[in-house]
Amino acid sequence: MSKQSKSMVLLPILLLAGCASAPSVDVPEKLQPGSSETLAMIVPAKGVQIYECRVAKDGAYDWAFVAPEAELFDASGKKIGKHYAGPHWESADGSKIVGATKERADAPASNAIPWLLLSAKSDGPDGAFASVTSVQRVHTAGGVAPKGCFAAEAGTRLRVGYTADYYFYTPD
């Protein structure tokens, strides 16, 4: 097959692949950061949401959220940090932030953890994450605990895989 023939076969395939990308999903208005903040970086994450079987107020047992545990990546897929209880996001350079939930919205997918807007403050040395003031957790997949557990499972921990994009915002 000639180079020109190969090109004619590959071109429509490449065009179709470009059109088949996932549709963008708008972030709800209540999850928008302050007007004086600018998007500094998008940090993809892959990890687990950790739950523990505990007795609820009504006496039934259910999975209670304990903490996240995830690796953070740059746009090229290189590991640049970690995300863990607090919630904290820590850069490989040692800078870290701690967040507090301001707003939440259900994820578009029913089996995905909610999308969040968190306020953030530095909780470590200067570095890549030190000036971040808000974090959005969006584009979540997975991470939802199953419904209910049994008394015999009390104290048992469950690790449920998830992915998300964390949008880090800094002051203008």
N, C-alpha and C positions, 0 to 999 in steps of 0.2 A: 504494500500500500504506500502510495507517495505521501510526502510530507503534507501536501495540499489536501489530499483526501483525509488524512488523519485530522487535520485542522477542522475540516468541514464536519467531521463526526464529533469531535470534542467540543466545538463551540456551542452547539445547542445544549449539550449536557451541562457545561459550565454556566450558561445563562439560566437554565432551570434550577441548578443548585443555588444560585444567588437569589432566585425568587422564592425558594423554599425555606428561607431562614425564618425563625420564629417571629411572630408579630410582636411589636413592642407593646408593653403594657404601661399605661400611665400610672404614675405614683399619685395616690389620693392627695388632695389639697391639704388635709390635716397633717400629712407627713412631710410637708415642705419645710425646709430650714428657714431661718430668719432672713429677711431681705438684705441684711448686711453681711451675709455669708456667701462664700464662693466654693464651688466644688473643687477640691484640691486633688483627690485621687479616688479611683474605684478599685476596691480591694476584694477580689473573689476569695471565698472561703470554702473549705471542705473539711467536715469533721463530724462530730456527734453532739446530740443533745442528751444529757444524762438525766435520768429519772430514777426515783426510788419509790418502791411500794410502801405506802403509809396509810394509816387509818385516817379517814376524813371526819369532819365534824358530825356527819350523820351516822357514823359508825361503820360505814362501808369502807372498803379499801380501794385506793386508786393510785395511779402513778403521779407523783409530785415532781415538778421540775427541780433539779439540783443545780446544774451548771452546764455551760457550753464547753466544748473542747474542740478547737479547730486550728488548722493551719491556714495562714494567709498568703496570698500570692500576688505577684505583679501581673501586668498585662501579658507578659511573655511566658507566664507559668512558673517563674522562679519563686521559691519560698522566701517571703520577706518578714514573716513574723508569726505570731500565734494569738489566739483568742481564748479566753478562759474566764473562770468565775470572777464576779465583781459587778458587772461584766468589765473585763479588761481587754484591750487590744494592745499588744506589745510588739514593737518593731525589732528586727534583728540588731538594730543599733542601740537597743536598751531603752529608747523612749517608749512611754506607754501612756494610755489614757484610761480613765474609768468613766463609764456611762451610767446615766439614769434615764429610764423610760419617760418620755413626755407624751407620746401618742402611739397608738397601735391601730392596725387595720387588718382584717382578715386577708390572707393571701388569696389570689385568684384560684389557686388549686386547693381543693378541699383537704388534701393529705399533706399540706405544707404549713410550717410554722408561720405565725403572723408576721406581717411587715411592721417595722418600728421606726420611730424617730426618737433618738436619744440625745440628751445634752451630754457633752463630754468635757472633761477637764484633765489637764496633764497630771500624771501621777508618777513621774519619774524624771530622768534627765532630759536635756534638750536633744532633739533629733527629729526624725521624719514625722512622728505622730504628735509631738509636743504642742503644736499650735492648733490642733483639731478641736473645734468647739461643738460640732454636731455630727451625728452618725445616723445614716438611714440604713436599715436592713431591708433589702428588697430582693426580688427575683428568687425567693426561697423555694426549695424543693425538699420534701421529706421533713424529718425531724419531729413528727407528731407521735406521741406515745399512744399505745393501744388503749382501748377503754377498759378500765377496771383491772384489778388484780385480786388475789386471794390472801387471806390471813396468813397462810403458810408461806407466802412470798414476802411478808413484811420485812423490810430492811434490805431486800434484794434491789440491786441497781441494774438498770437497763440502759443500753447505749443505742440510740437511734440515729442513723446516718442522715446528714443534711448537707445541702449546699446553699450558699447565699452570696449576694453581692453586698458589700458594705461601702457606702458612699461617704467619704470623709470630707467635711466642710471646715473651712477656716475663715477668719474674719477677712473682709475685703481689704 
